[in-house]
């Protein structure tokens, strides 16, 4: 029944990589679901603005776990870098990294600022909503594509 | 095949790949680790603890 344990201890990196994916992808999906829910219930903006940094933290923790285990996996089989799907995945990771920094540095602080006045519509808030929708969509689509491409290797 | 960073001998104990593309991918991974740890620090100490 427990014969899978020595197998994992012998080669823990694929499992560690998957744990990172679960943490990061779960937090990304939760964040985007939360932002969609905000359109239906704008009164929840203050509560969601308090949760947003925690979800962002989870995404980065997952991303670091994925990167460390990913480096270990590439070192074990460096030939994978010549597979076109893997190269596409690496490009998506670079996009997710830049987009993630932008979300953290610009979008999340602005969301906390606007959360207080979410129900009073103004041009600045409309512009912020547009930018955050684009960055959220880039994040959601890229993360899920990275997962699906990674899954296709199995 | 691995190559030592110092003596450039193959099959060394230092796991540095011979392939430039693999080095680029590993470098991107290291950038993700550095940026990720910086972001974690920033969120924990500047956003969550500052409230």
N, CA and C atoms of all chains as a GROMACS GRO file, in nm:
protein
  615
    1UNK      N    1   0.082  -0.121   0.000
    1UNK     CA    2   0.000   0.000   0.000
    1UNK      C    3   0.087   0.128   0.000
    2UNK      N    4   0.197   0.122   0.076
    2UNK     CA    5   0.286   0.240   0.085
    2UNK      C    6   0.411   0.224  -0.002
    3UNK      N    7   0.402   0.139  -0.102
    3UNK     CA    8   0.521   0.114  -0.184
    3UNK      C    9   0.556   0.232  -0.275
    4UNK      N   10   0.470   0.334  -0.282
    4UNK     CA   11   0.499   0.453  -0.364
    4UNK      C   12   0.594   0.549  -0.290
    5UNK      N   13   0.607   0.536  -0.156
    5UNK     CA   14   0.689   0.629  -0.078
    5UNK      C   15   0.838   0.621  -0.118
    6UNK      N   16   0.900   0.504  -0.122
    6UNK     CA   17   1.042   0.500  -0.164
    6UNK      C   18   1.063   0.557  -0.304
    7UNK      N   19   0.964   0.535  -0.392
    7UNK     CA   20   0.973   0.587  -0.529
    7UNK      C   21   0.979   0.740  -0.529
    8UNK      N   22   0.895   0.803  -0.443
    8UNK     CA   23   0.893   0.950  -0.434
    8UNK      C   24   1.020   1.002  -0.369
    9UNK      N   25   1.068   0.931  -0.263
    9UNK     CA   26   1.191   0.975  -0.196
    9UNK      C   27   1.312   0.965  -0.289
   10UNK      N   28   1.307   0.867  -0.378
   10UNK     CA   29   1.416   0.848  -0.472
   10UNK      C   30   1.421   0.963  -0.574
   11UNK      N   31   1.303   1.010  -0.617
   11UNK     CA   32   1.294   1.118  -0.716
   11UNK      C   33   1.180   1.213  -0.677
   12UNK      N   34   1.207   1.307  -0.582
   12UNK     CA   35   1.097   1.391  -0.531
   12UNK      C   36   1.058   1.507  -0.623
   13UNK      N   37   1.143   1.543  -0.721
   13UNK     CA   38   1.122   1.668  -0.796
   13UNK      C   39   0.991   1.676  -0.875
   14UNK      N   40   0.947   1.567  -0.943
   14UNK     CA   41   0.818   1.580  -1.014
   14UNK      C   42   0.702   1.611  -0.917
   15UNK      N   43   0.705   1.548  -0.798
   15UNK     CA   44   0.598   1.573  -0.699
   15UNK      C   45   0.607   1.716  -0.646
   16UNK      N   46   0.731   1.762  -0.616
   16UNK     CA   47   0.750   1.900  -0.566
   16UNK      C   48   0.700   1.999  -0.672
   17UNK      N   49   0.730   1.972  -0.800
   17UNK     CA   50   0.687   2.057  -0.911
   17UNK      C   51   0.533   2.064  -0.914
   18UNK      N   52   0.470   1.948  -0.897
   18UNK     CA   53   0.323   1.942  -0.899
   18UNK      C   54   0.263   2.016  -0.779
   19UNK      N   55   0.327   2.007  -0.662
   19UNK     CA   56   0.279   2.079  -0.543
   19UNK      C   57   0.284   2.230  -0.570
   20UNK      N   58   0.392   2.277  -0.630
   20UNK     CA   59   0.404   2.419  -0.667
   20UNK      C   60   0.294   2.461  -0.763
   21UNK      N   61   0.265   2.375  -0.862
   21UNK     CA   62   0.160   2.406  -0.960
   21UNK      C   63   0.024   2.415  -0.891
   22UNK      N   64  -0.004   2.322  -0.799
   22UNK     CA   65  -0.133   2.323  -0.728
   22UNK      C   66  -0.149   2.455  -0.651
   23UNK      N   67  -0.043   2.496  -0.578
   23UNK     CA   68  -0.050   2.618  -0.497
   23UNK      C   69  -0.070   2.741  -0.588
   24UNK      N   70   0.016   2.754  -0.692
   24UNK     CA   71   0.011   2.875  -0.777
   24UNK      C   72  -0.114   2.880  -0.864
   25UNK      N   73  -0.144   2.770  -0.932
   25UNK     CA   74  -0.259   2.768  -1.023
   25UNK      C   75  -0.390   2.784  -0.945
   26UNK      N   76  -0.395   2.722  -0.826
   26UNK     CA   77  -0.514   2.736  -0.740
   26UNK      C   78  -0.535   2.882  -0.701
   27UNK      N   79  -0.425   2.949  -0.661
   27UNK     CA   80  -0.436   3.089  -0.618
   27UNK      C   81  -0.471   3.180  -0.736
   28UNK      N   82  -0.414   3.153  -0.855
   28UNK     CA   83  -0.445   3.233  -0.975
   28UNK      C   84  -0.594   3.218  -1.010
   29UNK      N   85  -0.643   3.094  -1.009
   29UNK     CA   86  -0.783   3.069  -1.043
   29UNK      C   87  -0.876   3.134  -0.940
   30UNK      N   88  -0.838   3.124  -0.812
   30UNK     CA   89  -0.919   3.185  -0.706
   30UNK      C   90  -0.924   3.337  -0.724
   31UNK      N   91  -0.808   3.398  -0.755
   31UNK     CA   92  -0.802   3.544  -0.773
   31UNK      C   93  -0.892   3.588  -0.889
   32UNK      N   94  -0.883   3.516  -1.002
   32UNK     CA   95  -0.964   3.556  -1.118
   32UNK      C   96  -1.113   3.532  -1.093
   33UNK      N   97  -1.145   3.424  -1.023
   33UNK     CA   98  -1.285   3.398  -0.987
   33UNK      C   99  -1.339   3.507  -0.897
   34UNK      N  100  -1.252   3.549  -0.804
   34UNK     CA  101  -1.288   3.655  -0.709
   34UNK      C  102  -1.315   3.788  -0.782
   35UNK      N  103  -1.229   3.819  -0.880
   35UNK     CA  104  -1.246   3.945  -0.955
   35UNK      C  105  -1.373   3.942  -1.041
   36UNK      N  106  -1.408   3.822  -1.092
   36UNK     CA  107  -1.532   3.811  -1.170
   36UNK      C  108  -1.653   3.828  -1.078
   37UNK      N  109  -1.641   3.772  -0.956
   37UNK     CA  110  -1.750   3.781  -0.858
   37UNK      C  111  -1.771   3.927  -0.815
   38UNK      N  112  -1.659   4.004  -0.817
   38UNK     CA  113  -1.666   4.145  -0.778
   38UNK      C  114  -1.756   4.226  -0.871
   39UNK      N  115  -1.764   4.181  -0.996
   39UNK     CA  116  -1.852   4.252  -1.092
   39UNK      C  117  -1.998   4.231  -1.055
   40UNK      N  118  -2.029   4.116  -0.997
   40UNK     CA  119  -2.167   4.088  -0.957
   40UNK      C  120  -2.200   4.152  -0.822
   41UNK      N  121  -2.101   4.155  -0.732
   41UNK     CA  122  -2.124   4.210  -0.597
   41UNK      C  123  -2.018   4.316  -0.564
   42UNK      N  124  -2.028   4.438  -0.617
   42UNK     CA  125  -1.926   4.542  -0.591
   42UNK      C  126  -1.909   4.575  -0.443
   43UNK      N  127  -2.011   4.548  -0.362
   43UNK     CA  128  -2.003   4.581  -0.219
   43UNK      C  129  -1.896   4.498  -0.146
   44UNK      N  130  -1.850   4.389  -0.209
   44UNK     CA  131  -1.749   4.303  -0.145
   44UNK      C  132  -1.606   4.350  -0.170
   45UNK      N  133  -1.590   4.465  -0.235
   45UNK     CA  134  -1.456   4.511  -0.276
   45UNK      C  135  -1.357   4.519  -0.160
   46UNK      N  136  -1.401   4.571  -0.044
   46UNK     CA  137  -1.308   4.588   0.069
   46UNK      C  138  -1.259   4.453   0.120
   47UNK      N  139  -1.351   4.356   0.133
   47UNK     CA  140  -1.311   4.223   0.181
   47UNK      C  141  -1.216   4.157   0.081
   48UNK      N  142  -1.248   4.169  -0.047
   48UNK     CA  143  -1.164   4.104  -0.149
   48UNK      C  144  -1.026   4.171  -0.158
   49UNK      N  145  -1.022   4.303  -0.134
   49UNK     CA  146  -0.892   4.374  -0.138
   49UNK      C  147  -0.801   4.326  -0.024
   50UNK      N  148  -0.861   4.280   0.087
   50UNK     CA  149  -0.780   4.229   0.198
   50UNK      C  150  -0.726   4.089   0.168
   51UNK      N  151  -0.803   4.012   0.092
   51UNK     CA  152  -0.763   3.873   0.059
   51UNK      C  153  -0.661   3.872  -0.057
   52UNK      N  154  -0.671   3.971  -0.147
   52UNK     CA  155  -0.588   3.973  -0.269
   52UNK      C  156  -0.438   3.956  -0.242
   53UNK      N  157  -0.376   4.029  -0.144
   53UNK     CA  158  -0.232   4.010  -0.121
   53UNK      C  159  -0.197   3.868  -0.074
   54UNK      N  160  -0.288   3.804   0.002
   54UNK     CA  161  -0.261   3.667   0.048
   54UNK      C  162  -0.259   3.569  -0.070
   55UNK      N  163  -0.354   3.588  -0.162
   55UNK     CA  164  -0.357   3.502  -0.282
   55UNK      C  165  -0.234   3.528  -0.368
   56UNK      N  166  -0.195   3.655  -0.379
   56UNK     CA  167  -0.076   3.693  -0.454
   56UNK      C  168   0.048   3.625  -0.393
   57UNK      N  169   0.053   3.624  -0.259
   57UNK     CA  170   0.163   3.559  -0.187
   57UNK      C  171   0.169   3.410  -0.222
   58UNK      N  172   0.051   3.346  -0.227
   58UNK     CA  173   0.045   3.203  -0.260
   58UNK      C  174   0.095   3.177  -0.402
   59UNK      N  175   0.059   3.267  -0.495
   59UNK     CA  176   0.105   3.251  -0.634
   59UNK      C  177   0.258   3.253  -0.638
   60UNK      N  178   0.319   3.350  -0.567
   60UNK     CA  179   0.466   3.362  -0.571
   60UNK      C  180   0.533   3.245  -0.501
   61UNK      N  181   0.475   3.198  -0.389
   61UNK     CA  182   0.533   3.081  -0.319
   61UNK      C  183   0.530   2.961  -0.415
   62UNK      N  184   0.416   2.940  -0.481
   62UNK     CA  185   0.404   2.830  -0.578
   62UNK      C  186   0.501   2.846  -0.693
   63UNK      N  187   0.517   2.970  -0.741
   63UNK     CA  188   0.605   2.998  -0.854
   63UNK      C  189   0.751   2.967  -0.819
   64UNK      N  190   0.793   3.003  -0.696
   64UNK     CA  191   0.932   2.975  -0.652
   64UNK      C  192   0.953   2.824  -0.642
   65UNK      N  193   0.853   2.752  -0.586
   65UNK     CA  194   0.864   2.605  -0.576
   65UNK      C  195   0.875   2.544  -0.716
   66UNK      N  196   0.791   2.594  -0.809
   66UNK     CA  197   0.794   2.545  -0.948
   66UNK      C  198   0.932   2.571  -1.010
   67UNK      N  199   0.987   2.693  -0.987
   67UNK     CA  200   1.116   2.729  -1.048
   67UNK      C  201   1.228   2.640  -0.995
   68UNK      N  202   1.234   2.621  -0.862
   68UNK     CA  203   1.343   2.540  -0.802
   68UNK      C  204   1.334   2.395  -0.853
   69UNK      N  205   1.211   2.338  -0.847
   69UNK     CA  206   1.196   2.198  -0.893
   69UNK      C  207   1.216   2.189  -1.045
   70UNK      N  208   1.176   2.295  -1.118
   70UNK     CA  209   1.194   2.298  -1.263
   70UNK      C  210   1.342   2.297  -1.299
   71UNK      N  211   1.424   2.375  -1.227
   71UNK     CA  212   1.569   2.376  -1.252
   71UNK      C  213   1.625   2.234  -1.229
   72UNK      N  214   1.580   2.171  -1.120
   72UNK     CA  215   1.628   2.034  -1.090
   72UNK      C  216   1.588   1.937  -1.202
   73UNK      N  217   1.466   1.952  -1.254
   73UNK     CA  218   1.419   1.862  -1.360
   73UNK      C  219   1.496   1.885  -1.491
   74UNK      N  220   1.527   2.012  -1.522
   74UNK     CA  221   1.603   2.042  -1.645
   74UNK      C  222   1.746   1.991  -1.632
   75UNK      N  223   1.806   2.006  -1.511
   75UNK     CA  224   1.942   1.956  -1.490
   75UNK      C  225   1.949   1.804  -1.508
   76UNK      N  226   1.839   1.736  -1.471
   76UNK     CA  227   1.835   1.590  -1.483
   76UNK      C  228   1.822   1.547  -1.629
   77UNK      N  229   1.745   1.626  -1.707
   77UNK     CA  230   1.725   1.590  -1.849
   77UNK      C  231   1.735   1.716  -1.934
   78UNK      N  232   1.858   1.768  -1.957
   78UNK     CA  233   1.874   1.896  -2.030
   78UNK      C  234   1.824   1.892  -2.174
   79UNK      N  235   1.810   1.774  -2.231
   79UNK     CA  236   1.764   1.759  -2.370
   79UNK      C  237   1.624   1.812  -2.394
   80UNK      N  238   1.545   1.826  -2.285
   80UNK     CA  239   1.406   1.871  -2.297
   80UNK      C  240   1.397   2.014  -2.353
   81UNK      N  241   1.504   2.093  -2.338
   81UNK     CA  242   1.501   2.233  -2.384
   81UNK      C  243   1.488   2.245  -2.536
   82UNK      N  244   1.508   2.135  -2.608
   82UNK     CA  245   1.495   2.140  -2.754
   82UNK      C  246   1.356   2.099  -2.803
   83UNK      N  247   1.269   2.063  -2.708
   83UNK     CA  248   1.130   2.027  -2.744
   83UNK      C  249   1.052   2.157  -2.764
   84UNK      N  250   0.987   2.178  -2.883
   84UNK     CA  251   0.916   2.305  -2.908
   84UNK      C  252   0.811   2.341  -2.803
   85UNK      N  253   0.736   2.240  -2.756
   85UNK     CA  254   0.634   2.267  -2.653
   85UNK      C  255   0.698   2.324  -2.527
   86UNK      N  256   0.814   2.268  -2.491
   86UNK     CA  257   0.884   2.315  -2.371
   86UNK      C  258   0.931   2.459  -2.390
   87UNK      N  259   0.980   2.490  -2.511
   87UNK     CA  260   1.026   2.627  -2.539
   87UNK      C  261   0.910   2.726  -2.529
   88UNK      N  262   0.791   2.684  -2.579
   88UNK     CA  263   0.672   2.768  -2.570
   88UNK      C  264   0.634   2.789  -2.422
   89UNK      N  265   0.649   2.682  -2.344
   89UNK     CA  266   0.619   2.689  -2.201
   89UNK      C  267   0.713   2.790  -2.132
   90UNK      N  268   0.841   2.787  -2.170
   90UNK     CA  269   0.939   2.879  -2.110
   90UNK      C  270   0.905   3.025  -2.145
   91UNK      N  271   0.861   3.049  -2.271
   91UNK     CA  272   0.821   3.184  -2.312
   91UNK      C  273   0.701   3.229  -2.225
   92UNK      N  274   0.605   3.138  -2.205
   92UNK     CA  275   0.488   3.172  -2.122
   92UNK      C  276   0.529   3.202  -1.977
   93UNK      N  277   0.630   3.128  -1.927
   93UNK     CA  278   0.678   3.151  -1.790
   93UNK      C  279   0.737   3.292  -1.780
   94UNK      N  280   0.812   3.334  -1.885
   94UNK     CA  281   0.870   3.469  -1.886
   94UNK      C  282   0.758   3.575  -1.887
   95UNK      N  283   0.652   3.549  -1.965
   95UNK     CA  284   0.537   3.642  -1.970
   95UNK      C  285   0.470   3.650  -1.833
   96UNK      N  286   0.447   3.532  -1.772
   96UNK     CA  287   0.383   3.526  -1.640
   96UNK      C  288   0.467   3.601  -1.535
   97UNK      N  289   0.599   3.590  -1.547
   97UNK     CA  290   0.688   3.657  -1.451
   97UNK      C  291   0.673   3.809  -1.461
   98UNK      N  292   0.683   3.862  -1.584
   98UNK     CA  293   0.674   4.008  -1.604
   98UNK      C  294   0.534   4.058  -1.563
   99UNK      N  295   0.431   3.985  -1.608
   99UNK     CA  296   0.293   4.021  -1.576
   99UNK      C  297   0.268   4.017  -1.424
  100UNK      N  298   0.325   3.915  -1.359
  100UNK     CA  299   0.309   3.898  -1.214
  100UNK      C  300   0.371   4.014  -1.137
  101UNK      N  301   0.490   4.057  -1.180
  101UNK     CA  302   0.556   4.171  -1.113
  101UNK      C  303   0.469   4.297  -1.131
  102UNK      N  304   0.416   4.317  -1.254
  102UNK     CA  305   0.331   4.434  -1.282
  102UNK      C  306   0.206   4.431  -1.193
  103UNK      N  307   0.143   4.312  -1.181
  103UNK     CA  308   0.023   4.299  -1.098
  103UNK      C  309   0.057   4.335  -0.953
  104UNK      N  310   0.169   4.282  -0.904
  104UNK     CA  311   0.207   4.304  -0.765
  104UNK      C  312   0.240   4.449  -0.734
  105UNK      N  313   0.316   4.510  -0.826
  105UNK     CA  314   0.368   4.644  -0.800
  105UNK      C  315   0.265   4.752  -0.832
  106UNK      N  316   0.183   4.732  -0.936
  106UNK     CA  317   0.090   4.837  -0.979
  106UNK      C  318  -0.056   4.805  -0.945
  107UNK      N  319  -0.101   4.685  -0.988
  107UNK     CA  320  -0.245   4.654  -0.981
  107UNK      C  321  -0.294   4.634  -0.837
  108UNK      N  322  -0.225   4.548  -0.759
  108UNK     CA  323  -0.273   4.518  -0.623
  108UNK      C  324  -0.280   4.643  -0.534
  109UNK      N  325  -0.176   4.730  -0.532
  109UNK     CA  326  -0.188   4.852  -0.448
  109UNK      C  327  -0.303   4.943  -0.495
  110UNK      N  328  -0.323   4.953  -0.628
  110UNK     CA  329  -0.434   5.036  -0.680
  110UNK      C  330  -0.569   4.976  -0.642
  111UNK      N  331  -0.579   4.842  -0.645
  111UNK     CA  332  -0.703   4.774  -0.608
  111UNK      C  333  -0.737   4.808  -0.463
  112UNK      N  334  -0.634   4.807  -0.376
  112UNK     CA  335  -0.660   4.839  -0.235
  112UNK      C  336  -0.703   4.984  -0.217
  113UNK      N  337  -0.649   5.072  -0.304
  113UNK     CA  338  -0.686   5.214  -0.298
  113UNK      C  339  -0.830   5.233  -0.347
  114UNK      N  340  -0.865   5.166  -0.458
  114UNK     CA  341  -0.998   5.182  -0.517
  114UNK      C  342  -1.106   5.105  -0.440
  115UNK      N  343  -1.066   5.006  -0.360
  115UNK     CA  344  -1.165   4.922  -0.291
  115UNK      C  345  -1.257   5.004  -0.202
  116UNK      N  346  -1.204   5.114  -0.147
  116UNK     CA  347  -1.282   5.200  -0.058
  116UNK      C  348  -1.396   5.272  -0.133
  117UNK      N  349  -1.375   5.296  -0.262
  117UNK     CA  350  -1.471   5.377  -0.339
  117UNK      C  351  -1.520   5.301  -0.463
  118UNK      N  352  -1.527   5.167  -0.451
  118UNK     CA  353  -1.557   5.084  -0.568
  118UNK      C  354  -1.693   5.115  -0.628
  119UNK      N  355  -1.789   5.149  -0.542
  119UNK     CA  356  -1.926   5.169  -0.592
  119UNK      C  357  -1.948   5.308  -0.653
  120UNK      N  358  -1.854   5.403  -0.626
  120UNK     CA  359  -1.867   5.535  -0.689
  120UNK      C  360  -1.787   5.531  -0.819
  121UNK      N  361  -1.859   5.518  -0.929
  121UNK     CA  362  -1.792   5.503  -1.058
  121UNK      C  363  -1.722   5.633  -1.099
  122UNK      N  364  -1.599   5.622  -1.146
  122UNK     CA  365  -1.527   5.739  -1.200
  122UNK      C  366  -1.432   5.691  -1.310
  123UNK      N  367  -1.384   5.781  -1.396
  123UNK     CA  368  -1.301   5.740  -1.511
  123UNK      C  369  -1.173   5.666  -1.471
  124UNK      N  370  -1.113   5.704  -1.357
  124UNK     CA  371  -0.989   5.638  -1.312
  124UNK      C  372  -1.016   5.491  -1.278
  125UNK      N  373  -1.131   5.468  -1.213
  125UNK     CA  374  -1.169   5.331  -1.175
  125UNK      C  375  -1.199   5.247  -1.300
  126UNK      N  376  -1.267   5.308  -1.398
  126UNK     CA  377  -1.297   5.236  -1.523
  126UNK      C  378  -1.168   5.196  -1.594
  127UNK      N  379  -1.071   5.289  -1.598
  127UNK     CA  380  -0.942   5.261  -1.661
  127UNK      C  381  -0.869   5.150  -1.586
  128UNK      N  382  -0.873   5.157  -1.452
  128UNK     CA  383  -0.809   5.054  -1.371
  128UNK      C  384  -0.873   4.917  -1.397
  129UNK      N  385  -1.006   4.916  -1.408
  129UNK     CA  386  -1.077   4.789  -1.434
  129UNK      C  387  -1.034   4.728  -1.567
  130UNK      N  388  -1.017   4.814  -1.669
  130UNK     CA  389  -0.974   4.766  -1.801
  130UNK      C  390  -0.836   4.702  -1.793
  131UNK      N  391  -0.741   4.777  -1.730
  131UNK     CA  392  -0.602   4.727  -1.720
  131UNK      C  393  -0.598   4.598  -1.637
  132UNK      N  394  -0.672   4.596  -1.526
  132UNK     CA  395  -0.668   4.477  -1.440
  132UNK      C  396  -0.734   4.357  -1.508
  133UNK      N  397  -0.834   4.382  -1.595
  133UNK     CA  398  -0.897   4.272  -1.669
  133UNK      C  399  -0.797   4.211  -1.767
  134UNK      N  400  -0.720   4.298  -1.836
  134UNK     CA  401  -0.621   4.249  -1.934
  134UNK      C  402  -0.511   4.169  -1.862
  135UNK      N  403  -0.456   4.226  -1.754
  135UNK     CA  404  -0.347   4.155  -1.682
  135UNK      C  405  -0.400   4.025  -1.620
  136UNK      N  406  -0.522   4.029  -1.568
  136UNK     CA  407  -0.584   3.909  -1.510
  136UNK      C  408  -0.602   3.801  -1.616
  137UNK      N  409  -0.647   3.842  -1.736
  137UNK     CA  410  -0.669   3.746  -1.845
  137UNK      C  411  -0.535   3.686  -1.891
  138UNK      N  412  -0.431   3.771  -1.902
  138UNK     CA  413  -0.297   3.721  -1.941
  138UNK      C  414  -0.250   3.617  -1.839
  139UNK      N  415  -0.266   3.651  -1.711
  139UNK     CA  416  -0.223   3.562  -1.604
  139UNK      C  417  -0.299   3.428  -1.609
  140UNK      N  418  -0.432   3.437  -1.617
  140UNK     CA  419  -0.517   3.316  -1.616
  140UNK      C  420  -0.487   3.225  -1.735
  141UNK      N  421  -0.485   3.282  -1.856
  141UNK     CA  422  -0.463   3.203  -1.978
  141UNK      C  423  -0.321   3.143  -1.978
  142UNK      N  424  -0.220   3.226  -1.943
  142UNK     CA  425  -0.082   3.177  -1.945
  142UNK      C  426  -0.060   3.065  -1.844
  143UNK      N  427  -0.108   3.084  -1.722
  143UNK     CA  428  -0.090   2.981  -1.618
  143UNK      C  429  -0.155   2.849  -1.659
  144UNK      N  430  -0.277   2.856  -1.712
  144UNK     CA  431  -0.345   2.732  -1.752
  144UNK      C  432  -0.277   2.667  -1.872
  145UNK      N  433  -0.226   2.751  -1.966
  145UNK     CA  434  -0.153   2.694  -2.081
  145UNK      C  435  -0.025   2.625  -2.034
  146UNK      N  436   0.047   2.690  -1.940
  146UNK     CA  437   0.170   2.630  -1.886
  146UNK      C  438   0.137   2.494  -1.825
  147UNK      N  439   0.029   2.489  -1.748
  147UNK     CA  440  -0.011   2.363  -1.685
  147UNK      C  441  -0.046   2.256  -1.789
  148UNK      N  442  -0.125   2.295  -1.890
  148UNK     CA  443  -0.169   2.199  -1.990
  148UNK      C  444  -0.052   2.149  -2.076
  149UNK      N  445   0.042   2.241  -2.109
  149UNK     CA  446   0.160   2.199  -2.186
  149UNK      C  447   0.245   2.104  -2.101
  150UNK      N  448   0.265   2.139  -1.974
  150UNK     CA  449   0.342   2.052  -1.883
  150UNK      C  450   0.276   1.916  -1.871
  151UNK      N  451   0.144   1.916  -1.861
  151UNK     CA  452   0.069   1.791  -1.847
  151UNK      C  453   0.086   1.703  -1.972
  152UNK      N  454   0.095   1.768  -2.090
  152UNK     CA  455   0.107   1.693  -2.216
  152UNK      C  456   0.238   1.614  -2.224
  153UNK      N  457   0.341   1.656  -2.146
  153UNK     CA  458   0.469   1.581  -2.146
  153UNK      C  459   0.454   1.442  -2.085
  154UNK      N  460   0.350   1.427  -1.998
  154UNK     CA  461   0.332   1.296  -1.933
  154UNK      C  462   0.263   1.201  -2.028
  155UNK      N  463   2.528   1.568  -2.066
  155UNK     CA  464   2.672   1.590  -2.038
  155UNK      C  465   2.688   1.722  -1.961
  156UNK      N  466   2.766   1.718  -1.853
  156UNK     CA  467   2.789   1.839  -1.775
  156UNK      C  468   2.934   1.886  -1.788
  157UNK      N  469   2.952   2.014  -1.763
  157UNK     CA  470   3.087   2.072  -1.775
  157UNK      C  471   3.114   2.157  -1.652
  158UNK      N  472   3.234   2.146  -1.597
  158UNK     CA  473   3.270   2.222  -1.478
  158UNK      C  474   3.287   2.370  -1.515
  159UNK      N  475   3.236   2.461  -1.430
  159UNK     CA  476   3.247   2.604  -1.459
  159UNK      C  477   3.392   2.653  -1.449
  160UNK      N  478   3.470   2.591  -1.358
  160UNK     CA  479   3.607   2.639  -1.336
  160UNK      C  480   3.707   2.579  -1.436
  161UNK      N  481   3.709   2.443  -1.443
  161UNK     CA  482   3.814   2.380  -1.524
  161UNK      C  483   3.762   2.339  -1.663
  162UNK      N  484   3.632   2.354  -1.688
  162UNK     CA  485   3.570   2.321  -1.817
  162UNK      C  486   3.584   2.175  -1.857
  163UNK      N  487   3.609   2.087  -1.756
  163UNK     CA  488   3.614   1.944  -1.786
  163UNK      C  489   3.472   1.889  -1.785
  164UNK      N  490   3.449   1.792  -1.874
  164UNK     CA  491   3.318   1.728  -1.879
  164UNK      C  492   3.304   1.629  -1.764
  165UNK      N  493   3.177   1.589  -1.737
  165UNK     CA  494   3.144   1.489  -1.634
  165UNK      C  495   3.191   1.533  -1.495
  166UNK      N  496   3.192   1.660  -1.468
  166UNK     CA  497   3.233   1.706  -1.336
  166UNK      C  498   3.117   1.689  -1.239
  167UNK      N  499   3.146   1.713  -1.111
  167UNK     CA  500   3.040   1.699  -1.011
  167UNK      C  501   2.949   1.822  -1.012
  168UNK      N  502   2.994   1.935  -1.071
  168UNK     CA  503   2.909   2.054  -1.079
  168UNK      C  504   2.805   2.034  -1.190
  169UNK      N  505   2.677   2.032  -1.156
  169UNK     CA  506   2.577   2.002  -1.258
  169UNK      C  507   2.545   2.120  -1.349
  170UNK      N  508   2.638   2.163  -1.430
  170UNK     CA  509   2.613   2.272  -1.524
  170UNK      C  510   2.600   2.213  -1.666
  171UNK      N  511   2.487   2.228  -1.731
  171UNK     CA  512   2.470   2.168  -1.864
  171UNK      C  513   2.563   2.228  -1.967
  172UNK      N  514   2.592   2.149  -2.068
  172UNK     CA  515   2.681   2.188  -2.176
  172UNK      C  516   2.608   2.276  -2.278
  173UNK      N  517   2.476   2.260  -2.284
  173UNK     CA  518   2.392   2.323  -2.387
  173UNK      C  519   2.358   2.469  -2.351
  174UNK      N  520   2.389   2.566  -2.440
  174UNK     CA  521   2.359   2.707  -2.408
  174UNK      C  522   2.210   2.732  -2.383
  175UNK      N  523   2.124   2.661  -2.457
  175UNK     CA  524   1.979   2.679  -2.439
  175UNK      C  525   1.935   2.634  -2.299
  176UNK      N  526   1.995   2.524  -2.252
  176UNK     CA  527   1.964   2.475  -2.117
  176UNK      C  528   2.011   2.576  -2.013
  177UNK      N  529   2.125   2.640  -2.039
  177UNK     CA  530   2.177   2.742  -1.946
  177UNK      C  531   2.080   2.860  -1.941
  178UNK      N  532   2.026   2.900  -2.059
  178UNK     CA  533   1.929   3.012  -2.064
  178UNK      C  534   1.804   2.977  -1.982
  179UNK      N  535   1.755   2.852  -1.999
  179UNK     CA  536   1.635   2.809  -1.926
  179UNK      C  537   1.661   2.808  -1.776
  180UNK      N  538   1.778   2.757  -1.735
  180UNK     CA  539   1.812   2.753  -1.592
  180UNK      C  540   1.829   2.896  -1.538
  181UNK      N  541   1.887   2.984  -1.620
  181UNK     CA  542   1.903   3.125  -1.579
  181UNK      C  543   1.765   3.188  -1.557
  182UNK      N  544   1.669   3.158  -1.646
  182UNK     CA  545   1.533   3.210  -1.628
  182UNK      C  546   1.473   3.157  -1.497
  183UNK      N  547   1.498   3.029  -1.470
  183UNK     CA  548   1.450   2.970  -1.345
  183UNK      C  549   1.507   3.042  -1.224
  184UNK      N  550   1.636   3.074  -1.230
  184UNK     CA  551   1.701   3.145  -1.118
  184UNK      C  552   1.644   3.286  -1.104
  185UNK      N  553   1.614   3.351  -1.218
  185UNK     CA  554   1.553   3.486  -1.214
  185UNK      C  555   1.416   3.476  -1.144
  186UNK      N  556   1.338   3.371  -1.180
  186UNK     CA  557   1.206   3.352  -1.116
  186UNK      C  558   1.223   3.336  -0.965
  187UNK      N  559   1.326   3.259  -0.923
  187UNK     CA  560   1.348   3.237  -0.779
  187UNK      C  561   1.381   3.370  -0.710
  188UNK      N  562   1.472   3.447  -0.770
  188UNK     CA  563   1.515   3.574  -0.708
  188UNK      C  564   1.398   3.673  -0.702
  189UNK      N  565   1.328   3.690  -0.818
  189UNK     CA  566   1.214   3.783  -0.822
  189UNK      C  567   1.103   3.734  -0.729
  190UNK      N  568   1.079   3.603  -0.729
  190UNK     CA  569   0.973   3.545  -0.645
  190UNK      C  570   1.000   3.569  -0.497
  191UNK      N  571   1.122   3.545  -0.453
  191UNK     CA  572   1.157   3.566  -0.312
  191UNK      C  573   1.144   3.714  -0.277
  192UNK      N  574   1.186   3.803  -0.370
  192UNK     CA  575   1.173   3.948  -0.348
  192UNK      C  576   1.025   3.986  -0.333
  193UNK      N  577   0.940   3.930  -0.419
  193UNK     CA  578   0.797   3.961  -0.415
  193UNK      C  579   0.733   3.908  -0.286
  194UNK      N  580   0.776   3.788  -0.243
  194UNK     CA  581   0.723   3.730  -0.118
  194UNK      C  582   0.760   3.823  -0.001
  195UNK      N  583   0.886   3.866   0.001
  195UNK     CA  584   0.932   3.959   0.106
  195UNK      C  585   0.849   4.088   0.103
  196UNK      N  586   0.829   4.141  -0.020
  196UNK     CA  587   0.757   4.267  -0.038
  196UNK      C  588   0.612   4.254   0.010
  197UNK      N  589   0.546   4.144  -0.027
  197UNK     CA  590   0.405   4.124   0.012
  197UNK      C  591   0.395   4.106   0.164
  198UNK      N  592   0.483   4.023   0.222
  198UNK     CA  593   0.473   3.994   0.365
  198UNK      C  594   0.504   4.119   0.449
  199UNK      N  595   0.613   4.188   0.418
  199UNK     CA  596   0.657   4.298   0.504
  199UNK      C  597   0.601   4.435   0.467
  200UNK      N  598   0.572   4.457   0.339
  200UNK     CA  599   0.524   4.590   0.298
  200UNK      C  600   0.372   4.597   0.287
  201UNK      N  601   0.306   4.482   0.262
  201UNK     CA  602   0.161   4.484   0.241
  201UNK      C  603   0.086   4.423   0.359
  202UNK      N  604   0.115   4.296   0.392
  202UNK     CA  605   0.037   4.228   0.495
  202UNK      C  606   0.072   4.279   0.635
  203UNK      N  607   0.201   4.287   0.668
  203UNK     CA  608   0.242   4.332   0.802
  203UNK      C  609   0.218   4.482   0.822
  204UNK      N  610   0.214   4.558   0.713
  204UNK     CA  611   0.199   4.703   0.725
  204UNK      C  612   0.056   4.744   0.757
  205UNK      N  613  -0.040   4.651   0.739
  205UNK     CA  614  -0.182   4.686   0.763
  205UNK      C  615  -0.209   4.713   0.910
   0.00000   0.00000   0.00000
